[in-house]
Amino acid sequence: MKDINLIIDDQPVVVAENTTILHAAEKLGINIPRLCYHPDLSLEGACRICIVEVEGYRNFVPSCATPVSEGMRIRTNSPEIRQARRDLVELILDNHPRECQICERDGNCELQNLAYSLGVRERLFEGRRKLYDIEKSSPAVIRDAEKCILCRRCVRVCMEVQGVTNLSQLYRGVDTVVAPAYEQGMDESVCIACGQCINVCPVAAFLENSSTDEVWAALADSNKHVVAQIAPSIRAAIGEGFGLPPGTPMTGQTVTALRRLGFDAVFDTNFGADLTIVEEAHELLKRLKTKERLPLLTSCSSGWIKFMEHFYPEMIPYASTCRSPMSMLSVLLKTYYAKRTGIDPQNIVVVSIMPCTAKKFEAERREHQSPDGYPYTDIVLTTREFIWMVKSYGIDFARLPEEDFDSPLGYSTGAADLFGTTGGVMEAALRTAAEKLTGKPLVDLEFTQVRETRGLKEASIEIAGHTLNVAVANGLNNAKTILERVKKGDKTYHLIELMACPGGCIAGGGQPYPPDGHYVLDPEIARLRAGALYRIDEAKTVRVAHRNPFIEKLYKEFLETPGSAVAHKLLHTTYLPREPKGIK
């Protein structure tokens, strides 16, 4: 690839062929404002905020979508360019609700920040505004079309990264709107509730369906025993909401914050992760022995499960029947824990702090309700919702002392912590499966072959004379790739880990918006968060799920053996093909 010489704002620069003007300017330390651009999505060139002047060109050009050419002379700042950018932002604001102070994204809104940096201090244009009701049919994701600026980031991430293509741009002119087909409600569409549209939206046109009011009400009810559980990836990301660097482990502080909010007990979803591995490893070894229903597909990602039900129902028999760690722990809290404490399970309120908006959908599935009709998981909060609650309560999170989880459902092994990053479920399962196959403890616990996955990774692993062909995929377009290989019989796999979100749960749809200068889906942010989980794993004494002493005790007292009738009744579930409502 040849080098290209050009001049930007009177400064010479050399860049590789096919580099855009936007990226060439960044090499010189020149930040060109942008809005529709996202580094992990296709080029849109819709907002025109990033316009620049190129000598010899008749009109301004979008720098995000214009490649450089030899000898090009560019100006990124001139009175005309600055005025044009301001006019564009003012026109967007004219058609945008005037409610910044009560908006969820106030202070963390790209449009708000752009208006400030460009010096927009008044609204100069008046005209017909779009008017839409907030669409709140989904328990996971709400859509506020009035705030949409038509950047199409949500459309692109849904199509290009997740492979769902639930969203598209409908109608024309001022009536243009981004919505599912036929303007269906999100719950009626093929939306998998992953929340990646929330993550990439620069404003607040997509948000999680907040459950904070229900939590406040439960905490204020003296007749309720309110308990919390936190997912592994929360501890690696929550600090970002309080100004700490990405990848700062904050497990103990999170436990302390929950107790100060008034929770009666705080448990660790990692205990459910250890239990999931024990049951899933048993399931895998059984299938390896019978050579039936292989490959085993992991089932802890609720977004992936809904994707399978919509688009790959023929793969349902291959999915693990294990509930997710969240749901397993919730079941135990309303059975085992309720029995131990003598509390009526209907008076126990289980609040799950999750990185994932799809967990809100999972909690409402009929399969995750008790035989008496009450949910096992009552309320799901995203990391962002929990961060707001802590701030609202006046808790100085970064300065909190560290406290421990409640026992016995708060103890976990290092393997469980890995669930928060892509490849982690695979690695945790391999640790237990390897010890079961060899009959002896592992010397080397790290299966680095399935780590550091960006998209799709395959490996063949030798264990006790067995060759296990495994694959890890995150982001559902990558899941499509591996599932199509399975359907065609291109390769024999034994175990496949599938995660809905790029990078796994650490980049879930409910995680903190990244610090200024970073985009959601930034692999560096994901790497830092994953690194925190690997460090937590390495620091633990017990790092293999089935060696968790409280898991061993749980089977002796309550579940009998892995795969037993009682374990299957409480810890396993079923899935069914799913069609969009109203479409036959």
C-alpha positions in Angstrom: 0.0 0.0 0.0 1.6 3.3 -1.1 2.0 6.5 1.0 0.0 9.6 0.2 1.3 13.1 0.7 -1.1 15.9 1.5 -1.4 19.1 3.5 -4.0 19.8 6.2 -4.3 23.2 7.7 -0.9 24.1 6.2 0.8 21.1 7.8 2.2 18.3 5.6 1.3 14.7 6.5 2.0 11.3 5.0 -0.7 8.6 5.4 -1.4 5.2 3.9 -3.6 5.0 0.8 -7.3 4.8 1.4 -7.0 6.7 4.7 -9.9 9.1 5.2 -9.4 12.8 5.7 -10.8 12.4 9.2 -8.1 9.9 10.2 -5.4 11.8 8.4 -6.3 14.9 10.4 -6.1 12.9 13.6 -2.5 12.0 12.8 -1.8 15.7 13.1 -3.7 16.1 16.4 -6.6 17.8 14.6 -10.0 16.6 15.9 -12.7 17.2 13.3 -16.2 17.1 15.0 -18.5 14.3 13.9 -21.8 12.7 14.9 -22.9 9.8 12.7 -19.4 8.4 12.5 -18.5 5.3 14.5 -15.1 3.5 14.1 -16.6 0.0 14.3 -19.5 0.6 11.8 -19.7 1.3 8.1 -19.4 4.9 6.9 -22.6 6.7 6.7 -21.7 10.4 5.9 -25.2 11.4 6.9 -24.8 14.2 9.5 -22.3 16.3 7.6 -20.9 17.7 10.8 -17.4 16.6 9.8 -17.3 18.7 6.6 -14.0 20.1 5.4 -12.9 22.3 2.5 -10.7 20.7 -0.2 -8.8 22.9 -2.6 -10.3 22.5 -6.1 -13.6 20.9 -4.9 -16.8 22.9 -5.5 -18.5 21.9 -2.2 -17.5 20.9 1.3 -16.9 17.2 1.7 -17.6 14.8 4.6 -14.2 14.0 6.0 -15.3 10.7 7.5 -16.2 9.3 4.1 -13.7 10.9 1.8 -10.3 9.2 1.1 -7.2 11.2 0.7 -5.4 11.7 -2.6 -1.9 12.7 -3.5 -1.2 16.4 -3.2 -4.6 17.2 -1.6 -4.8 20.5 0.3 -7.4 20.6 3.0 -8.8 23.2 5.5 -10.6 21.8 8.5 -11.3 25.2 10.0 -12.4 28.4 8.3 -15.2 30.9 9.1 -17.4 29.3 6.4 -16.8 25.7 7.7 -17.4 26.7 11.3 -20.6 28.5 10.4 -21.8 25.6 8.3 -21.2 23.1 11.1 -23.0 25.4 13.6 -26.0 25.7 11.2 -26.2 21.9 10.9 -26.2 21.4 14.6 -28.7 24.2 15.1 -31.0 22.5 12.5 -30.7 19.2 14.4 -31.5 21.0 17.7 -34.6 22.7 16.1 -36.1 19.2 15.6 -34.9 17.9 19.0 -36.8 18.0 22.4 -35.8 20.8 24.7 -35.4 18.7 27.8 -31.7 18.3 28.3 -31.9 18.8 32.1 -34.3 15.8 32.5 -32.8 13.6 29.8 -31.1 10.3 30.8 -28.0 11.4 28.8 -27.7 14.9 30.2 -23.9 15.5 30.6 -23.1 12.4 28.6 -24.7 13.3 25.2 -22.7 13.6 22.0 -25.1 16.2 20.6 -25.0 18.2 23.7 -21.2 18.1 23.8 -21.0 19.0 20.1 -23.3 22.0 20.5 -21.2 23.3 23.4 -17.9 22.9 21.5 -19.2 24.6 18.4 -20.5 27.5 20.3 -24.2 27.0 19.8 -25.8 29.2 22.4 -29.3 29.8 21.1 -31.9 28.1 18.8 -32.2 30.1 15.6 -34.6 28.0 13.6 -38.2 27.2 14.1 -40.3 24.8 12.1 -42.5 21.7 12.3 -41.1 19.3 14.8 -41.6 15.5 14.8 -43.8 14.2 17.6 -43.8 10.6 18.7 -44.9 8.8 21.8 -42.2 6.9 23.7 -42.3 3.2 22.7 -42.0 1.2 25.9 -43.4 -2.2 25.0 -40.2 -4.1 25.6 -39.1 -4.9 29.1 -35.5 -4.2 28.0 -35.2 -1.4 25.4 -37.3 1.7 24.9 -37.4 3.8 21.8 -37.8 7.6 21.9 -38.2 8.7 18.2 -38.4 12.4 19.1 -34.8 12.3 20.2 -33.5 10.4 17.2 -31.1 12.5 15.0 -31.1 9.9 12.1 -27.4 9.1 12.4 -28.4 5.4 11.7 -25.7 4.1 14.1 -28.4 1.9 15.7 -29.4 0.6 12.3 -25.8 -0.2 11.4 -24.9 -2.0 14.7 -28.1 -4.0 14.6 -27.3 -5.1 11.0 -23.5 -5.2 10.8 -22.5 -6.4 14.3 -25.5 -8.2 15.6 -26.9 -9.5 12.3 -30.5 -9.0 13.4 -31.5 -6.1 11.1 -34.4 -5.2 13.3 -34.2 -1.5 12.7 -34.5 0.6 9.5 -35.2 4.1 8.4 -38.9 4.6 7.4 -40.7 7.3 5.5 -39.2 10.6 4.2 -38.5 14.2 5.2 -39.6 15.4 8.6 -41.6 12.1 9.0 -38.5 9.9 8.7 -38.2 7.6 11.7 -36.0 4.7 12.8 -38.1 1.8 13.9 -38.7 -2.0 13.5 -40.6 -3.2 10.4 -44.1 -1.8 10.1 -43.4 0.3 13.2 -44.0 -2.6 15.4 -43.3 -2.4 19.1 -39.9 -3.5 20.1 -41.4 -6.5 22.0 -43.3 -7.5 18.8 -40.3 -7.4 16.6 -37.2 -9.6 16.2 -35.3 -7.4 18.6 -33.1 -9.7 20.8 -32.9 -7.1 23.6 -29.1 -6.9 23.5 -29.1 -3.1 23.9 -26.2 -2.4 21.5 -28.5 0.2 19.9 -28.4 2.0 23.3 -24.7 1.8 23.4 -24.0 3.4 20.0 -26.8 6.0 20.1 -25.2 9.4 20.5 -28.3 10.9 22.2 -31.1 9.1 24.1 -33.2 7.8 21.3 -32.7 4.3 22.8 -32.5 3.6 26.5 -32.9 0.6 28.8 -36.4 0.3 30.3 -35.5 1.6 33.8 -36.5 -0.4 36.9 -35.1 1.9 39.5 -38.5 3.0 40.9 -39.4 -0.7 41.6 -36.2 -1.2 43.5 -36.7 2.0 45.6 -40.2 0.8 46.4 -39.0 -2.7 47.4 -36.3 -1.3 49.6 -38.9 0.9 51.3 -41.2 -2.0 52.0 -40.5 -3.5 55.5 -42.4 -6.6 54.6 -40.0 -7.5 51.8 -36.6 -9.2 52.2 -34.6 -7.6 49.4 -31.5 -9.3 48.1 -29.1 -8.4 45.4 -26.8 -10.4 43.1 -24.1 -8.9 40.9 -22.8 -10.3 37.6 -19.0 -10.8 37.1 -18.5 -8.0 34.6 -20.1 -5.4 36.9 -17.0 -5.4 39.2 -14.7 -4.6 36.2 -16.7 -1.7 34.8 -18.7 0.0 37.6 -15.8 2.2 38.6 -16.0 4.0 35.3 -19.3 5.6 36.4 -17.4 7.3 39.3 -14.4 8.5 37.3 -12.1 5.5 37.8 -10.0 4.1 35.0 -11.5 1.3 32.9 -10.6 -2.1 34.3 -10.4 -1.1 38.0 -11.8 -4.0 40.0 -14.4 -2.8 42.5 -16.0 -5.9 43.9 -15.9 -5.1 47.6 -17.0 -1.5 47.1 -20.0 -2.7 45.1 -21.1 -5.0 48.0 -20.7 -2.1 50.4 -22.8 0.2 48.2 -25.6 -2.3 48.0 -25.7 -2.7 51.8 -25.8 1.1 52.2 -28.7 1.3 49.8 -30.6 -1.0 52.2 -30.3 -4.5 50.7 -30.8 -7.2 53.3 -28.3 -9.5 51.7 -25.8 -9.4 48.8 -24.9 -12.4 46.8 -22.6 -13.1 43.9 -23.9 -14.2 40.5 -20.5 -15.9 40.3 -21.8 -18.6 42.6 -24.5 -19.3 39.9 -21.7 -19.3 37.3 -19.8 -22.0 39.2 -23.0 -24.0 39.4 -23.6 -23.4 35.7 -20.2 -24.9 34.9 -20.7 -27.9 37.0 -24.1 -28.7 35.3 -22.9 -27.7 31.8 -19.7 -29.7 32.1 -21.8 -32.7 33.2 -24.0 -32.1 30.1 -20.9 -31.9 27.8 -19.3 -35.1 29.1 -22.6 -36.9 28.7 -23.0 -35.8 25.1 -19.3 -36.6 24.3 -19.9 -40.1 25.6 -23.1 -40.7 23.6 -21.9 -38.6 20.6 -25.4 -37.0 20.5 -26.4 -33.4 20.1 -23.0 -32.1 19.4 -21.8 -29.4 19.4 -23.0 -28.2 22.8 -23.9 -24.5 22.5 -23.6 -22.4 25.7 -26.8 -20.8 26.9 -25.9 -18.1 29.5 -26.3 -15.2 27.1 -30.0 -14.3 27.0 -29.6 -12.1 23.9 -28.0 -15.0 22.0 -30.8 -17.4 23.2 -33.5 -15.1 21.8 -31.5 -14.7 18.6 -31.4 -18.5 18.2 -35.1 -18.8 18.9 -35.8 -16.2 16.1 -33.2 -17.1 13.5 -31.8 -20.6 14.2 -34.7 -22.6 15.8 -33.2 -25.8 14.3 -30.2 -25.3 16.7 -32.3 -25.4 19.9 -31.7 -29.1 20.6 -27.9 -28.4 20.6 -28.2 -25.5 23.2 -27.3 -26.3 26.8 -30.4 -26.7 28.8 -28.7 -24.9 31.8 -30.3 -21.7 33.0 -28.0 -18.7 33.0 -26.0 -18.0 36.2 -28.4 -15.2 37.1 -31.4 -17.5 36.8 -29.8 -20.4 38.6 -28.9 -18.1 41.6 -32.4 -16.6 41.6 -33.9 -20.1 41.8 -31.7 -21.0 44.7 -32.6 -17.8 46.5 -36.3 -18.6 46.3 -35.8 -22.3 47.2 -32.7 -23.2 49.0 -32.1 -19.8 50.7 -35.8 -19.3 51.5 -35.8 -22.7 53.2 -32.7 -22.0 55.2 -33.9 -18.6 56.4 -37.5 -19.6 56.8 -38.7 -16.6 54.6 -41.6 -17.0 52.3 -40.1 -16.9 48.8 -42.9 -14.6 47.7 -41.6 -12.1 50.2 -38.1 -12.3 48.8 -37.3 -9.7 46.2 -34.3 -10.7 44.0 -32.6 -7.7 42.3 -30.0 -8.6 39.8 -27.3 -6.1 38.7 -26.5 -7.0 35.2 -24.4 -5.6 32.3 -27.1 -6.7 29.9 -30.5 -5.3 29.0 -31.5 -8.7 27.7 -31.5 -9.9 31.3 -34.6 -7.8 31.8 -36.2 -9.9 29.1 -34.9 -13.1 30.5 -36.3 -12.3 33.9 -39.8 -12.0 32.4 -39.7 -15.3 30.5 -42.4 -17.8 31.6 -39.7 -20.5 31.7 -38.1 -18.5 34.6 -41.1 -18.4 36.8 -41.9 -20.7 39.7 -44.6 -23.3 39.5 -46.7 -20.9 41.7 -46.4 -18.2 39.1 -44.0 -15.7 40.7 -40.7 -14.8 39.0 -37.4 -16.1 40.3 -35.7 -12.8 39.4 -38.0 -9.9 40.3 -36.0 -6.9 39.0 -33.0 -6.5 36.8 -30.9 -3.3 36.9 -28.2 -2.5 34.4 -24.9 -1.2 35.5 -25.9 2.3 34.5 -29.1 2.2 36.5 -27.2 1.0 39.6 -24.6 3.7 39.2 -27.3 6.3 39.1 -28.9 4.9 42.3 -25.6 5.0 44.1 -25.1 8.6 43.1 -28.7 9.5 43.9 -28.2 8.1 47.4 -25.2 10.3 48.0 -22.7 7.4 48.3 -19.1 8.3 47.6 -18.4 5.0 45.8 -14.7 5.4 45.1 -13.9 5.9 48.8 -16.0 3.0 50.1 -14.4 0.2 52.2 -14.5 -3.3 50.8 -17.0 -5.8 52.2 -17.6 -9.5 51.5 -20.6 -11.2 50.0 -23.1 -13.0 52.2 -22.6 -16.7 52.6 -23.1 -19.4 51.4 -24.3 -18.1 48.0 -21.5 -15.4 47.8 -18.4 -17.6 47.5 -17.1 -18.2 44.0 -14.0 -19.5 42.2 -11.8 -17.7 39.7 -13.4 -19.6 36.9 -16.7 -17.8 37.6 -15.1 -14.4 37.2 -14.2 -15.3 33.6 -17.9 -15.4 32.6 -17.8 -11.7 32.1 -15.5 -11.8 29.1 -15.7 -13.6 25.8 -14.1 -17.0 26.0 -14.5 -17.1 29.7 -17.4 -19.5 29.8 -15.4 -21.8 27.5 -12.3 -21.6 29.7 -14.3 -22.2 32.9 -16.0 -25.2 31.3 -12.7 -26.6 30.0 -11.1 -26.4 33.4 -13.8 -28.6 34.9 -14.2 -30.9 31.9 -10.4 -31.5 31.8 -10.3 -32.5 35.5 -13.2 -34.8 35.1 -11.7 -36.4 32.0 -8.2 -36.8 33.5 -9.3 -37.6 37.0 -6.7 -35.3 38.5 -6.1 -31.6 39.1 -4.9 -29.4 36.3 -1.3 -28.1 36.5 -1.9 -25.3 34.0 -5.3 -23.7 34.5 -5.2 -21.1 31.7 -6.7 -22.0 28.3 -5.2 -19.1 26.5 -6.3 -20.5 23.2 -9.8 -19.1 23.8 -8.8 -15.7 25.2 -8.4 -12.3 23.6 -11.2 -13.1 21.1 -12.3 -10.2 18.9 -15.2 -11.8 16.9 -14.5 -15.4 16.2 -11.8 -17.9 17.3 -11.4 -21.7 16.9 -9.1 -24.1 18.6 -8.4 -27.8 19.0 -7.5 -28.8 22.5 -6.0 -32.2 23.6 -7.3 -33.5 26.9 -6.6 -37.1 28.2 -6.4 -38.5 24.7 -9.5 -36.6 23.5 -9.4 -33.8 20.9 -12.0 -31.2 21.6 -12.8 -28.8 18.7 -14.1 -25.6 20.2 -15.1 -22.2 19.0 -15.8 -18.8 20.6 -18.0 -16.2 18.9 -19.1 -12.8 20.2 -21.3 -10.4 18.3 -24.1 -12.3 16.5 -22.9 -11.8 13.0 -19.9 -13.9 14.1 -22.3 -16.4 15.7 -24.0 -16.7 12.3 -20.7 -17.6 10.7 -20.0 -20.4 13.1 -23.6 -21.7 13.1 -23.6 -21.9 9.3 -20.4 -23.9 9.4 -22.1 -26.3 11.8 -25.2 -26.6 9.6 -23.1 -27.3 6.5 -20.9 -29.9 8.4 -17.7 -28.1 7.4 -16.1 -29.1 10.7 -17.0 -31.1 13.7 -17.2 -29.1 16.9 -17.8 -30.3 20.4 -18.3 -27.0 22.4 -19.2 -23.5 21.1 -19.4 -20.4 23.3 -21.7 -17.8 21.9 -22.2 -14.3 23.3 -24.5 -11.7 22.0 -22.4 -8.7 22.7 -19.0 -7.9 21.1 -16.4 -8.7 23.6 -18.9 -10.5 25.8 -20.7 -9.2 28.9 -18.0 -6.6 29.6 -19.4 -4.7 26.6 -23.1 -5.5 27.4 -25.9 -3.2 26.5 -26.2 -1.9 30.1 -22.6 -1.1 30.8 -21.3 2.4 31.5 -20.9 4.8 28.6 -17.1 5.0 28.0 -15.1 8.1 29.0 -14.8 11.0 26.7 -12.8 10.3 23.6 -13.7 6.6 23.5 -16.5 4.8 21.6 -18.6 1.9 22.9 -17.3 -1.3 21.3 -13.7 0.2 21.7 -11.5 -3.0 21.9 -9.2 -1.2 24.3 -12.0 -0.6 26.8 -13.0 -4.3 26.5 -9.4 -5.4 27.0 -9.0 -3.4 30.2 -12.2 -4.7 31.6 -11.3 -8.3 30.7 -7.9 -7.8 32.2 -9.5 -6.9 35.6 -11.4 -10.2 35.5 -8.3 -12.2 34.6 -6.5 -10.6 37.6 -9.3 -11.4 39.9 -9.2 -15.1 38.7 -5.5 -15.3 39.2 -5.7 -13.9 42.8 -8.1 -16.6 44.0 -7.1 -19.7 45.8 -9.8 -21.9 44.1 -10.0 -21.5 40.4 -12.0 -24.5 39.2 -15.8 -24.3 39.5 -16.5 -27.8 40.8 -14.0 -27.3 43.6 -16.1 -24.5 45.2 -16.7 -26.0 48.7 -20.1 -24.4 48.9 -21.1 -25.9 45.6 -20.1 -29.3 46.9 -22.1 -28.7 50.1 -25.1 -27.5 48.0 -25.2 -30.8 46.1 -25.0 -32.8 49.3 -27.7 -30.9 51.1 -30.1 -30.0 48.2 -29.3 -30.9 44.6 -27.9 -34.5 45.1 -25.6 -34.8 42.1 -24.9 -32.9 38.8 -27.7 -33.7 36.4 -29.9 -35.3 39.0 -33.7 -35.0 38.8 -33.9 -32.2 41.3 -31.0 -30.4 39.7 -32.6 -30.7 36.3 -36.0 -29.5 37.6 -34.5 -26.4 39.2 -31.4 -25.5 37.2 -32.4 -26.4 33.6 -34.9 -25.0 31.2 -36.3 -25.2 27.6 -36.5 -23.0 24.5 -39.0 -22.7 21.7 -39.0 -21.3 18.2 -40.1 -17.7 18.2 -41.8 -15.5 15.6 -42.4 -11.7 15.6 -45.9 -11.1 17.0 -48.4 -10.4 14.4 -46.3 -11.8 11.5 -47.0 -15.3 10.2 
